[in-house]
Amino acid sequence: NVLSNLVVGSMHIKRHVLTVFLGKGILGVGLLLLAFASSVPLALFACALAAVGGPMGDIMTLTMLQTDLPSDQIGKAYSLRMILESVGSSLGPLVAVPLFSLVSVPLGIALSAVLLLVVNMAGAWHFGLPVQRQTVIPAENLHPKH
């Protein structure tokens, strides 16, 4: 995680939103691999992969807050981000306890990873993925006038 912070923090990334979704996708794949890891080396690899994805989203989000918002709105947006992060951190264990009482821990991790990947793909499709643009040429421009 620390190494990923250093690498991602030193890179010049142009597509911040896409990088956020890519990072969360890597995190989700790492968690999914962890859920099905049958050996310690595979579990360590899955954890390392998940650790690479986390900072990609965090650093890009903070960069967007600092560069894309008016200076008088940065504090408010950062406060909202911290509140939502705190609520999410509190809700996680509250949801995990009943989930893990119904299913095994690996299945619970896998379900959580799949949910993360599905929500991430929907968000990436809606907000971040590059869209292939088609140029529409009006019919009157197709045939030159003589």
C-alpha positions as CSV (number, residue, x, y, z in Angstrom):
1,N,0.0,0.0,0.0
2,V,2.8,2.4,0.9
3,L,4.7,1.5,-2.3
4,S,1.6,2.0,-4.4
5,N,1.1,5.4,-2.7
6,L,4.6,6.5,-3.7
7,V,4.3,5.2,-7.3
8,V,0.8,6.6,-8.0
9,G,1.6,9.8,-6.2
10,S,4.7,10.4,-8.4
11,M,2.8,9.8,-11.7
12,H,1.3,12.4,-13.9
13,I,-2.2,11.0,-14.6
14,K,-4.6,12.9,-17.0
15,R,-7.7,10.8,-16.6
16,H,-8.4,11.1,-12.8
17,V,-11.9,9.7,-12.8
18,L,-11.0,6.6,-14.9
19,T,-8.0,6.0,-12.6
20,V,-10.3,6.0,-9.5
21,F,-12.5,3.3,-11.1
22,L,-9.5,1.4,-12.3
23,G,-8.1,1.4,-8.8
24,K,-11.3,0.2,-7.3
25,G,-11.5,-2.5,-9.9
26,I,-8.0,-3.7,-9.0
27,L,-9.0,-3.7,-5.3
28,G,-12.1,-5.8,-6.2
29,V,-10.1,-8.3,-8.2
30,G,-7.6,-8.6,-5.4
31,L,-10.4,-9.3,-2.8
32,L,-12.0,-11.8,-5.1
33,L,-8.7,-13.6,-5.5
34,L,-8.3,-13.5,-1.8
35,A,-11.7,-15.1,-1.2
36,F,-10.7,-18.1,-3.3
37,A,-7.0,-18.3,-2.4
38,S,-6.0,-21.9,-1.7
39,S,-2.4,-21.1,-0.6
40,V,-0.6,-18.5,1.4
41,P,1.4,-17.2,-1.5
42,L,-1.7,-16.7,-3.5
43,A,-3.4,-15.0,-0.6
44,L,-0.3,-12.7,-0.2
45,F,-0.4,-11.9,-3.9
46,A,-4.2,-11.1,-3.7
47,C,-3.6,-8.8,-0.7
48,A,-0.7,-7.0,-2.6
49,L,-3.0,-6.6,-5.6
50,A,-5.8,-5.2,-3.5
51,A,-3.3,-2.9,-1.8
52,V,-2.2,-1.4,-5.2
53,G,-5.8,-0.5,-6.1
54,G,-6.7,1.4,-2.9
55,P,-4.3,4.3,-3.3
56,M,-5.2,4.8,-6.9
57,G,-8.6,5.9,-6.0
58,D,-7.7,7.8,-2.9
59,I,-4.9,9.9,-4.4
60,M,-7.0,10.7,-7.5
61,T,-10.0,11.7,-5.4
62,L,-7.9,14.1,-3.3
63,T,-6.2,15.5,-6.4
64,M,-9.6,16.2,-8.0
65,L,-10.8,17.8,-4.8
66,Q,-7.8,20.1,-4.8
67,T,-7.7,20.9,-8.5
68,D,-11.3,20.7,-9.8
69,L,-13.2,22.6,-7.1
70,P,-13.2,26.3,-6.3
71,S,-11.0,27.1,-3.4
72,D,-13.9,28.1,-1.2
73,Q,-15.5,24.7,-1.7
74,I,-12.5,22.4,-1.0
75,G,-13.0,22.3,2.8
76,K,-16.7,21.5,2.5
77,A,-16.1,18.8,-0.1
78,Y,-13.3,17.2,2.0
79,S,-15.4,17.3,5.1
80,L,-18.2,15.5,3.2
81,R,-15.8,12.9,2.0
82,M,-14.5,12.3,5.5
83,I,-18.0,12.0,6.9
84,L,-19.0,9.5,4.2
85,E,-15.8,7.6,4.7
86,S,-16.4,7.4,8.5
87,V,-20.0,6.3,8.0
88,G,-18.9,3.6,5.5
89,S,-16.2,2.4,8.0
90,S,-18.8,2.2,10.7
91,L,-21.3,0.4,8.5
92,G,-18.9,-2.2,7.2
93,P,-18.6,-4.2,10.5
94,L,-22.3,-3.8,11.1
95,V,-23.1,-5.4,7.8
96,A,-20.2,-8.0,8.0
97,V,-21.3,-9.6,11.2
98,P,-24.7,-10.7,10.0
99,L,-23.3,-11.5,6.6
100,F,-20.6,-13.8,8.0
101,S,-23.2,-15.5,10.3
102,L,-25.1,-16.5,7.2
103,V,-22.3,-17.5,4.9
104,S,-18.7,-18.5,5.2
105,V,-16.0,-15.9,5.5
106,P,-14.5,-16.6,2.0
107,L,-18.0,-16.5,0.5
108,G,-18.7,-13.2,2.3
109,I,-15.5,-11.7,1.0
110,A,-16.3,-13.0,-2.5
111,L,-19.8,-11.5,-2.4
112,S,-18.4,-8.2,-1.1
113,A,-15.8,-8.2,-3.9
114,V,-18.4,-9.0,-6.6
115,L,-20.7,-6.2,-5.3
116,L,-17.7,-3.8,-5.4
117,L,-16.9,-4.8,-8.9
118,V,-20.4,-4.5,-10.1
119,V,-20.9,-1.0,-8.6
120,N,-17.5,0.0,-9.8
121,M,-18.2,-1.1,-13.4
122,A,-21.6,0.7,-13.4
123,G,-19.9,3.9,-12.1
124,A,-17.0,3.6,-14.6
125,W,-19.5,3.1,-17.4
126,H,-21.5,6.2,-16.2
127,F,-18.7,8.5,-15.2
128,G,-15.3,7.5,-16.3
129,L,-14.9,5.3,-19.3
130,P,-13.8,6.9,-22.5
131,V,-16.7,6.8,-25.0
132,Q,-16.1,6.2,-28.7
133,R,-17.6,9.3,-30.2
134,Q,-19.2,9.1,-33.7
135,T,-19.1,12.1,-35.9
136,V,-22.4,12.9,-37.4
137,I,-22.2,14.7,-40.8
138,P,-25.4,16.4,-41.9
139,A,-26.8,14.9,-45.1
140,E,-26.5,18.2,-47.0
141,N,-22.7,18.1,-46.4
142,L,-22.3,14.7,-47.9
143,H,-23.0,15.8,-51.5
144,P,-21.1,18.9,-52.6
145,K,-23.2,21.4,-54.3
146,H,-22.2,22.3,-57.9
